[in-house]
Amino acid sequence: MAFLFTAWAALVVLAMPVALTLGVATLLYMVWSGLPLVVIPQRMIGGLDSFPLLAVPFFILAGNLMNTAGITDRIFHFSHALIGHVRGGLAHVNVIASVIFSGMSGSAVADAGGLGAMEIKAMHEAGYTKAFAGAVTVASCIIGPLIPPSIPMVFYGVLADTSIGRLFLGGVVPGLMTAAALMIMIHVMAGRRNFPVGHRMTWAETATVTKAAFLPLLTPFIIIGGITGGVFSPTEAAVIASLYALVLGTVVYRELDAARLWDVFLRTGRTTASICFIIACASAFAWLLATLQIPQKAAAVLVGITRDPLGLLLIVNAAVFVAGFFLEGLVIMILVVPVMMPTMAAVGIDPVHFGVVLVFNLMIGLMTPPMGVGLFVVSGVSGVKVEALVKEVFPFLLPLLVVLVLLIVFPVLVTGLPDLVLGVER
């Protein structure tokens, strides 16, 4: 066991790609221990043989289609009509737009990369610094994987063998709480920094932008309504979302021609291939962890410390928060979920509660250096140095950590909506 984690840590320090750190560490341990190497390709292929995972490429495709088809522009202008006229209005618009777009793509990176460039440009032209505009974009993009659909929750559902539909519903209240917490912080900062007051749209302008955004705004209702109504599964919902975005882009708005479609499919294929390779390597690594009985040993250690569910959740989330400074969220999830699920079950923690809290914690990691992916994405689209973004992002950590603690202490904030809509699980 020590050899496995030492090899993996050494590869991480050497800045090897994420997937290879897991795959090569597994290979080295199996060679060192004399285990049959044929197990590696078997476990890699087996890890990808999952129907729910089909949702991932289709949600990625849906996000790329919406970004390319001009749908993000319509969402931004609609959000501006709602709240853009208050002090610090465009910062609030940034958050509201993320809430709406999160109901379509399920990806924080798609939010930051798609809406981010337009939001930062608009805020800068209105008198905000680019660094602050970028920081709001980084902070608000973490809402994307909370409000359904959610690509990270699909991963968690597969790893933990938990209902993805319940996870989707469990993320709604935390997502709205996150938006509210960020907007409260923006309101406080707007008064102290004397942010500009935005333009109030006339009723005619509001009607125009609402009409333009109406069809895209139906996407979250189609996805959530279809899943909760039993019309289609989360995986099928991803296909429906992609088809709907394709129709909007090609037939309704006519902004997607053959060249743009080819680019969308190419980017989707590259992203999907990268994610699938990580999952495949992680599956072999997870099998090795199970073979070495690491989950059972970890459970024994943690239960020996405390059997209190709240205490365990606080310990695990503190460790995950620190790990988020140094590792990507998907890697942490792959390492944590197989190891921790026996412990969570032993003390009676709801897997949906643990999953939503874990995803939220990992999303905070998108905005913490040195491995915060959100920081690098926004830096790329805005031209602002990461160091400047970090300085402006730091105040937003406080409201997010407050929300995280509330979700840990009050499980009903996560499980209440799934239990209400789908019934209490027996």
ZAGUKE-673116 format. One record per residue (C-alpha): residue number from 1; x, y negated, z negated. Coordinates in nm, 3 decimals, decimal comma. Layout:
<sites>
SITE  NUM  X  Y  Z $
...
</sites>
This chain:
<sites>
SITE  1  0,000  0,000  0,000 $
SITE  2  0,282  -0,241  -0,089 $
SITE  3  0,453  -0,164  0,243 $
SITE  4  0,135  -0,243  0,439 $
SITE  5  0,077  -0,585  0,281 $
SITE  6  0,447  -0,674  0,287 $
SITE  7  0,462  -0,598  0,659 $
SITE  8  0,145  -0,797  0,726 $
SITE  9  0,266  -1,097  0,520 $
SITE  10  0,602  -1,094  0,698 $
SITE  11  0,431  -1,103  1,037 $
SITE  12  0,211  -1,393  0,925 $
SITE  13  0,517  -1,587  0,812 $
SITE  14  0,676  -1,522  1,152 $
SITE  15  0,373  -1,696  1,309 $
SITE  16  0,266  -1,391  1,507 $
SITE  17  -0,089  -1,416  1,653 $
SITE  18  -0,364  -1,313  1,411 $
SITE  19  -0,469  -0,997  1,593 $
SITE  20  -0,112  -0,873  1,627 $
SITE  21  -0,036  -0,924  1,256 $
SITE  22  -0,316  -0,681  1,173 $
SITE  23  -0,245  -0,436  1,455 $
SITE  24  0,134  -0,426  1,419 $
SITE  25  0,116  -0,398  1,039 $
SITE  26  -0,119  -0,100  1,081 $
SITE  27  0,114  0,060  1,336 $
SITE  28  0,424  0,011  1,118 $
SITE  29  0,254  0,164  0,813 $
SITE  30  0,128  0,465  1,008 $
SITE  31  0,474  0,529  1,154 $
SITE  32  0,631  0,486  0,809 $
SITE  33  0,379  0,720  0,642 $
SITE  34  0,367  0,978  0,922 $
SITE  35  -0,005  0,938  0,996 $
SITE  36  -0,123  1,028  1,353 $
SITE  37  -0,099  0,724  1,580 $
SITE  38  -0,392  0,839  1,794 $
SITE  39  -0,620  0,712  1,516 $
SITE  40  -0,533  0,349  1,601 $
SITE  41  -0,695  0,334  1,949 $
SITE  42  -0,986  0,542  1,820 $
SITE  43  -1,056  0,296  1,539 $
SITE  44  -1,001  -0,006  1,764 $
SITE  45  -1,259  0,117  2,015 $
SITE  46  -1,495  0,228  1,738 $
SITE  47  -1,482  -0,116  1,580 $
SITE  48  -1,617  -0,271  1,901 $
SITE  49  -1,887  -0,008  1,950 $
SITE  50  -2,157  -0,211  1,776 $
SITE  51  -2,482  -0,341  1,924 $
SITE  52  -2,501  -0,647  1,692 $
SITE  53  -2,159  -0,761  1,817 $
SITE  54  -2,313  -0,818  2,160 $
SITE  55  -2,462  -1,133  2,010 $
SITE  56  -2,118  -1,293  1,987 $
SITE  57  -2,038  -1,342  2,360 $
SITE  58  -2,392  -1,457  2,432 $
SITE  59  -2,395  -1,719  2,155 $
SITE  60  -2,055  -1,837  2,281 $
SITE  61  -2,200  -1,853  2,633 $
SITE  62  -2,505  -2,047  2,508 $
SITE  63  -2,281  -2,304  2,335 $
SITE  64  -2,061  -2,347  2,644 $
SITE  65  -2,365  -2,386  2,871 $
SITE  66  -2,516  -2,653  2,646 $
SITE  67  -2,191  -2,846  2,625 $
SITE  68  -2,153  -2,842  3,003 $
SITE  69  -2,517  -2,903  3,096 $
SITE  70  -2,544  -3,240  2,925 $
SITE  71  -2,762  -3,104  2,645 $
SITE  72  -2,525  -3,238  2,377 $
SITE  73  -2,572  -3,591  2,517 $
SITE  74  -2,948  -3,564  2,476 $
SITE  75  -2,912  -3,433  2,120 $
SITE  76  -2,683  -3,720  2,027 $
SITE  77  -2,917  -3,987  2,165 $
SITE  78  -3,216  -3,828  1,992 $
SITE  79  -3,027  -3,826  1,661 $
SITE  80  -2,940  -4,191  1,716 $
SITE  81  -3,309  -4,272  1,753 $
SITE  82  -3,380  -4,107  1,418 $
SITE  83  -3,123  -4,274  1,194 $
SITE  84  -2,875  -4,474  1,397 $
SITE  85  -3,014  -4,809  1,281 $
SITE  86  -2,899  -4,790  0,914 $
SITE  87  -2,559  -4,900  0,779 $
SITE  88  -2,310  -4,635  0,878 $
SITE  89  -2,579  -4,509  1,115 $
SITE  90  -2,353  -4,341  1,372 $
SITE  91  -2,183  -4,141  1,095 $
SITE  92  -2,528  -4,018  0,989 $
SITE  93  -2,608  -3,948  1,355 $
SITE  94  -2,295  -3,733  1,369 $
SITE  95  -2,430  -3,513  1,088 $
SITE  96  -2,788  -3,494  1,222 $
SITE  97  -2,660  -3,400  1,569 $
SITE  98  -2,458  -3,118  1,411 $
SITE  99  -2,770  -2,990  1,233 $
SITE  100  -2,962  -2,980  1,561 $
SITE  101  -2,678  -2,832  1,767 $
SITE  102  -2,612  -2,570  1,499 $
SITE  103  -2,953  -2,423  1,580 $
SITE  104  -2,828  -2,351  1,932 $
SITE  105  -2,463  -2,243  1,933 $
SITE  106  -2,380  -2,092  1,593 $
SITE  107  -2,018  -2,205  1,623 $
SITE  108  -1,830  -2,475  1,435 $
SITE  109  -1,568  -2,499  1,709 $
SITE  110  -1,837  -2,546  1,978 $
SITE  111  -1,986  -2,825  1,768 $
SITE  112  -1,652  -2,999  1,709 $
SITE  113  -1,536  -2,959  2,067 $
SITE  114  -1,868  -3,031  2,240 $
SITE  115  -2,032  -3,306  2,037 $
SITE  116  -1,704  -3,424  1,886 $
SITE  117  -1,557  -3,613  2,182 $
SITE  118  -1,880  -3,805  2,246 $
SITE  119  -1,945  -3,880  1,878 $
SITE  120  -1,594  -4,007  1,811 $
SITE  121  -1,597  -4,224  2,124 $
SITE  122  -1,934  -4,378  2,030 $
SITE  123  -1,830  -4,440  1,669 $
SITE  124  -1,499  -4,596  1,768 $
SITE  125  -1,668  -4,832  2,014 $
SITE  126  -1,910  -4,934  1,736 $
SITE  127  -1,627  -5,037  1,504 $
SITE  128  -1,534  -4,724  1,308 $
SITE  129  -1,174  -4,605  1,298 $
SITE  130  -1,104  -4,298  1,508 $
SITE  131  -0,965  -4,121  1,202 $
SITE  132  -1,288  -4,166  1,005 $
SITE  133  -1,502  -4,069  1,305 $
SITE  134  -1,291  -3,757  1,347 $
SITE  135  -1,318  -3,674  0,977 $
SITE  136  -1,699  -3,693  0,984 $
SITE  137  -1,696  -3,468  1,291 $
SITE  138  -1,474  -3,212  1,117 $
SITE  139  -1,689  -3,215  0,803 $
SITE  140  -2,021  -3,192  0,988 $
SITE  141  -1,914  -2,914  1,224 $
SITE  142  -1,913  -2,664  0,936 $
SITE  143  -2,294  -2,684  0,942 $
SITE  144  -2,286  -2,498  1,274 $
SITE  145  -2,234  -2,146  1,134 $
SITE  146  -2,480  -2,202  0,845 $
SITE  147  -2,805  -2,291  1,019 $
SITE  148  -2,903  -2,000  1,246 $
SITE  149  -2,781  -1,869  1,476 $
SITE  150  -2,437  -1,803  1,330 $
SITE  151  -2,147  -1,615  1,484 $
SITE  152  -1,961  -1,566  1,148 $
SITE  153  -2,278  -1,421  0,993 $
SITE  154  -2,300  -1,171  1,276 $
SITE  155  -1,946  -1,061  1,189 $
SITE  156  -2,032  -1,037  0,820 $
SITE  157  -2,351  -0,845  0,894 $
SITE  158  -2,155  -0,588  1,094 $
SITE  159  -1,875  -0,557  0,836 $
SITE  160  -2,112  -0,535  0,537 $
SITE  161  -2,392  -0,343  0,713 $
SITE  162  -2,637  -0,616  0,610 $
SITE  163  -2,945  -0,751  0,788 $
SITE  164  -2,835  -1,028  1,025 $
SITE  165  -3,188  -1,166  1,033 $
SITE  166  -3,186  -1,214  0,654 $
SITE  167  -2,841  -1,372  0,673 $
SITE  168  -2,963  -1,617  0,938 $
SITE  169  -3,257  -1,724  0,723 $
SITE  170  -3,034  -1,735  0,415 $
SITE  171  -2,819  -2,001  0,579 $
SITE  172  -3,100  -2,250  0,647 $
SITE  173  -3,124  -2,409  0,301 $
SITE  174  -2,743  -2,421  0,249 $
SITE  175  -2,707  -2,583  0,591 $
SITE  176  -2,961  -2,853  0,510 $
SITE  177  -2,804  -2,904  0,165 $
SITE  178  -2,466  -2,951  0,332 $
SITE  179  -2,607  -3,212  0,569 $
SITE  180  -2,772  -3,397  0,279 $
SITE  181  -2,452  -3,391  0,072 $
SITE  182  -2,244  -3,530  0,360 $
SITE  183  -2,498  -3,803  0,428 $
SITE  184  -2,500  -3,906  0,061 $
SITE  185  -2,121  -3,938  0,073 $
SITE  186  -2,144  -4,138  0,399 $
SITE  187  -2,402  -4,369  0,237 $
SITE  188  -2,167  -4,433  -0,056 $
SITE  189  -1,870  -4,494  0,174 $
SITE  190  -2,075  -4,716  0,405 $
SITE  191  -2,146  -4,957  0,121 $
SITE  192  -1,787  -4,966  0,002 $
SITE  193  -1,629  -5,002  0,347 $
SITE  194  -1,900  -5,222  0,497 $
SITE  195  -1,965  -4,995  0,793 $
SITE  196  -2,151  -5,146  1,089 $
SITE  197  -2,531  -5,137  1,113 $
SITE  198  -2,648  -4,954  1,421 $
SITE  199  -2,891  -5,063  1,690 $
SITE  200  -3,259  -4,989  1,619 $
SITE  201  -3,424  -4,840  1,926 $
SITE  202  -3,760  -4,969  2,042 $
SITE  203  -4,058  -4,734  2,048 $
SITE  204  -4,021  -4,706  2,425 $
SITE  205  -3,652  -4,613  2,397 $
SITE  206  -3,728  -4,362  2,122 $
SITE  207  -3,998  -4,202  2,334 $
SITE  208  -3,758  -4,178  2,628 $
SITE  209  -3,476  -4,007  2,438 $
SITE  210  -3,722  -3,778  2,257 $
SITE  211  -3,870  -3,668  2,588 $
SITE  212  -3,521  -3,604  2,726 $
SITE  213  -3,425  -3,395  2,421 $
SITE  214  -3,755  -3,211  2,379 $
SITE  215  -3,668  -2,892  2,565 $
SITE  216  -3,324  -2,847  2,399 $
SITE  217  -3,486  -2,910  2,060 $
SITE  218  -3,709  -2,608  2,118 $
SITE  219  -3,407  -2,373  2,115 $
SITE  220  -3,379  -2,330  1,735 $
SITE  221  -3,753  -2,268  1,708 $
SITE  222  -3,738  -2,006  1,983 $
SITE  223  -3,445  -1,828  1,817 $
SITE  224  -3,565  -1,840  1,456 $
SITE  225  -3,931  -1,788  1,543 $
SITE  226  -3,853  -1,491  1,764 $
SITE  227  -3,638  -1,321  1,501 $
SITE  228  -3,872  -1,380  1,206 $
SITE  229  -4,177  -1,289  1,415 $
SITE  230  -4,022  -0,959  1,519 $
SITE  231  -4,031  -1,052  1,887 $
SITE  232  -3,661  -0,984  1,934 $
SITE  233  -3,351  -0,894  1,733 $
SITE  234  -3,066  -1,138  1,658 $
SITE  235  -2,867  -0,980  1,940 $
SITE  236  -3,153  -1,023  2,184 $
SITE  237  -3,199  -1,379  2,055 $
SITE  238  -2,844  -1,456  2,173 $
SITE  239  -2,937  -1,341  2,525 $
SITE  240  -3,258  -1,548  2,517 $
SITE  241  -3,062  -1,856  2,405 $
SITE  242  -2,813  -1,811  2,690 $
SITE  243  -3,087  -1,766  2,950 $
SITE  244  -3,275  -2,068  2,817 $
SITE  245  -2,961  -2,286  2,831 $
SITE  246  -2,890  -2,156  3,182 $
SITE  247  -3,239  -2,248  3,303 $
SITE  248  -3,215  -2,595  3,145 $
SITE  249  -2,874  -2,658  3,302 $
SITE  250  -2,949  -2,526  3,652 $
SITE  251  -3,322  -2,576  3,709 $
SITE  252  -3,442  -2,851  3,473 $
SITE  253  -3,145  -3,090  3,446 $
SITE  254  -2,953  -2,960  3,750 $
SITE  255  -2,615  -3,046  3,600 $
SITE  256  -2,467  -2,697  3,640 $
SITE  257  -2,337  -2,619  3,988 $
SITE  258  -2,146  -2,308  4,096 $
SITE  259  -1,805  -2,453  4,004 $
SITE  260  -1,918  -2,553  3,654 $
SITE  261  -2,088  -2,219  3,597 $
SITE  262  -1,771  -2,036  3,695 $
SITE  263  -1,575  -2,246  3,446 $
SITE  264  -1,832  -2,175  3,172 $
SITE  265  -1,821  -1,800  3,232 $
SITE  266  -1,441  -1,804  3,247 $
SITE  267  -1,410  -1,991  2,914 $
SITE  268  -1,667  -1,762  2,756 $
SITE  269  -1,481  -1,453  2,877 $
SITE  270  -1,147  -1,579  2,743 $
SITE  271  -1,292  -1,666  2,403 $
SITE  272  -1,480  -1,337  2,379 $
SITE  273  -1,172  -1,135  2,475 $
SITE  274  -0,967  -1,310  2,208 $
SITE  275  -1,230  -1,246  1,938 $
SITE  276  -1,282  -0,884  2,042 $
SITE  277  -0,909  -0,814  2,027 $
SITE  278  -0,902  -0,952  1,673 $
SITE  279  -1,199  -0,733  1,576 $
SITE  280  -1,043  -0,425  1,733 $
SITE  281  -0,713  -0,468  1,548 $
SITE  282  -0,895  -0,557  1,229 $
SITE  283  -1,104  -0,240  1,252 $
SITE  284  -0,791  -0,026  1,250 $
SITE  285  -0,654  -0,230  0,959 $
SITE  286  -0,983  -0,196  0,767 $
SITE  287  -0,983  0,181  0,823 $
SITE  288  -0,637  0,198  0,673 $
SITE  289  -0,753  -0,003  0,371 $
SITE  290  -1,039  0,243  0,321 $
SITE  291  -0,804  0,541  0,361 $
SITE  292  -0,578  0,400  0,090 $
SITE  293  -0,888  0,346  -0,131 $
SITE  294  -0,803  -0,020  -0,175 $
SITE  295  -1,171  -0,127  -0,205 $
SITE  296  -1,224  0,116  -0,495 $
SITE  297  -0,905  0,003  -0,668 $
SITE  298  -0,995  -0,364  -0,626 $
SITE  299  -1,343  -0,297  -0,762 $
SITE  300  -1,198  -0,124  -1,069 $
SITE  301  -0,964  -0,417  -1,137 $
SITE  302  -1,230  -0,686  -1,100 $
SITE  303  -1,496  -0,500  -1,296 $
SITE  304  -1,233  -0,451  -1,564 $
SITE  305  -1,197  -0,831  -1,585 $
SITE  306  -1,570  -0,903  -1,598 $
SITE  307  -1,898  -0,743  -1,499 $
SITE  308  -2,078  -1,076  -1,498 $
SITE  309  -2,200  -1,146  -1,140 $
SITE  310  -2,147  -1,521  -1,174 $
SITE  311  -1,795  -1,475  -1,309 $
SITE  312  -1,703  -1,239  -1,026 $
SITE  313  -1,842  -1,471  -0,761 $
SITE  314  -1,648  -1,765  -0,904 $
SITE  315  -1,324  -1,564  -0,912 $
SITE  316  -1,364  -1,431  -0,557 $
SITE  317  -1,465  -1,768  -0,412 $
SITE  318  -1,176  -1,945  -0,582 $
SITE  319  -0,940  -1,694  -0,421 $
SITE  320  -1,111  -1,732  -0,081 $
SITE  321  -1,092  -2,113  -0,102 $
SITE  322  -0,716  -2,100  -0,166 $
SITE  323  -0,668  -1,841  0,110 $
SITE  324  -0,848  -2,076  0,349 $
SITE  325  -0,552  -2,312  0,331 $
SITE  326  -0,326  -2,050  0,490 $
SITE  327  -0,539  -1,802  0,688 $
SITE  328  -0,811  -1,819  0,952 $
SITE  329  -1,165  -1,753  0,836 $
SITE  330  -1,219  -1,438  1,043 $
SITE  331  -0,904  -1,280  0,903 $
SITE  332  -1,010  -1,358  0,546 $
SITE  333  -1,354  -1,210  0,611 $
SITE  334  -1,204  -0,894  0,756 $
SITE  335  -0,978  -0,856  0,454 $
SITE  336  -1,232  -0,952  0,188 $
SITE  337  -1,561  -0,791  0,296 $
SITE  338  -1,458  -0,423  0,312 $
SITE  339  -1,263  -0,460  -0,013 $
SITE  340  -1,525  -0,654  -0,209 $
SITE  341  -1,855  -0,494  -0,106 $
SITE  342  -1,823  -0,202  -0,352 $
SITE  343  -1,758  -0,452  -0,632 $
SITE  344  -2,054  -0,669  -0,534 $
SITE  345  -2,280  -0,363  -0,527 $
SITE  346  -2,148  -0,242  -0,862 $
SITE  347  -2,256  -0,560  -1,043 $
SITE  348  -2,580  -0,613  -0,851 $
SITE  349  -2,489  -0,912  -0,630 $
SITE  350  -2,718  -0,947  -0,329 $
SITE  351  -2,514  -0,889  -0,009 $
SITE  352  -2,702  -1,170  0,167 $
SITE  353  -2,617  -1,411  -0,116 $
SITE  354  -2,252  -1,307  -0,110 $
SITE  355  -2,238  -1,327  0,270 $
SITE  356  -2,380  -1,678  0,304 $
SITE  357  -2,162  -1,811  0,020 $
SITE  358  -1,855  -1,646  0,176 $
SITE  359  -1,928  -1,793  0,521 $
SITE  360  -1,980  -2,139  0,369 $
SITE  361  -1,652  -2,113  0,179 $
SITE  362  -1,468  -2,003  0,492 $
SITE  363  -1,614  -2,294  0,687 $
SITE  364  -1,470  -2,536  0,433 $
SITE  365  -1,135  -2,383  0,531 $
SITE  366  -1,183  -2,533  0,879 $
SITE  367  -1,108  -2,876  0,732 $
SITE  368  -0,822  -2,792  0,495 $
SITE  369  -0,457  -2,805  0,609 $
SITE  370  -0,232  -2,650  0,718 $
SITE  371  -0,450  -2,389  0,896 $
SITE  372  -0,774  -2,589  0,936 $
SITE  373  -0,885  -2,505  1,289 $
SITE  374  -1,144  -2,782  1,285 $
SITE  375  -0,871  -3,038  1,222 $
SITE  376  -0,676  -2,927  1,528 $
SITE  377  -0,983  -2,911  1,755 $
SITE  378  -1,094  -3,262  1,661 $
SITE  379  -0,737  -3,390  1,683 $
SITE  380  -0,722  -3,253  2,035 $
SITE  381  -1,047  -3,416  2,154 $
SITE  382  -0,986  -3,748  1,978 $
SITE  383  -0,610  -3,800  2,001 $
SITE  384  -0,593  -3,870  1,626 $
SITE  385  -0,300  -3,715  1,440 $
SITE  386  -0,389  -3,430  1,203 $
SITE  387  -0,225  -3,615  0,913 $
SITE  388  -0,462  -3,912  0,960 $
SITE  389  -0,761  -3,679  0,980 $
SITE  390  -0,663  -3,502  0,657 $
SITE  391  -0,653  -3,831  0,467 $
SITE  392  -1,006  -3,923  0,578 $
SITE  393  -1,144  -3,569  0,541 $
SITE  394  -1,038  -3,534  0,178 $
SITE  395  -1,335  -3,730  0,026 $
SITE  396  -1,582  -3,499  0,202 $
SITE  397  -1,444  -3,195  0,018 $
SITE  398  -1,610  -3,311  -0,304 $
SITE  399  -1,975  -3,289  -0,187 $
SITE  400  -1,903  -2,962  -0,007 $
SITE  401  -1,753  -2,803  -0,319 $
SITE  402  -2,054  -2,923  -0,521 $
SITE  403  -2,284  -2,745  -0,272 $
SITE  404  -2,067  -2,432  -0,288 $
SITE  405  -2,093  -2,417  -0,668 $
SITE  406  -2,470  -2,471  -0,654 $
SITE  407  -2,506  -2,183  -0,407 $
SITE  408  -2,299  -1,957  -0,631 $
SITE  409  -2,486  -2,046  -0,951 $
SITE  410  -2,837  -2,042  -0,801 $
SITE  411  -2,875  -1,739  -0,566 $
SITE  412  -3,237  -1,833  -0,490 $
SITE  413  -3,108  -2,119  -0,274 $
SITE  414  -2,982  -1,848  -0,036 $
SITE  415  -3,218  -1,556  -0,090 $
SITE  416  -3,541  -1,751  -0,144 $
SITE  417  -3,625  -1,816  0,223 $
SITE  418  -3,545  -1,461  0,348 $
SITE  419  -3,752  -1,315  0,064 $
SITE  420  -4,040  -1,553  0,141 $
SITE  421  -4,044  -1,490  0,517 $
SITE  422  -3,934  -1,126  0,541 $
SITE  423  -4,032  -1,001  0,196 $
SITE  424  -3,815  -0,890  -0,094 $
SITE  425  -3,580  -0,603  -0,010 $
SITE  426  -3,626  -0,292  -0,222 $
</sites>
